Amino acid sequence: MTTYTTKQGDTWDMISYRLTGSPEQIIPLMQANAQYTETFIFPAGVVLDVPELNSIIDYDTLPPWKRV
């Protein structure tokens, strides 16, 4: 398992997007860091565990305005 060190102002969806290119991997990221699930905006320096995340985006499941 790898880690990610937060930057001031990071949010779960921003971290997911930064790591996978999609905000859709929030759930496994939060499950791996259950002690921080009540955190909405992170301060700098929090070390999060990063499970293996799926970086493949299924564009068919996205709304039309989000498809590239």
ABEGO torsion letter per residue (X at the ends): XBBBBBBBGBBAAAAAAAAAGBAAAAAAAAAABAAAAABABBBBGBBBBBBBBBABBBAAABBAAABX
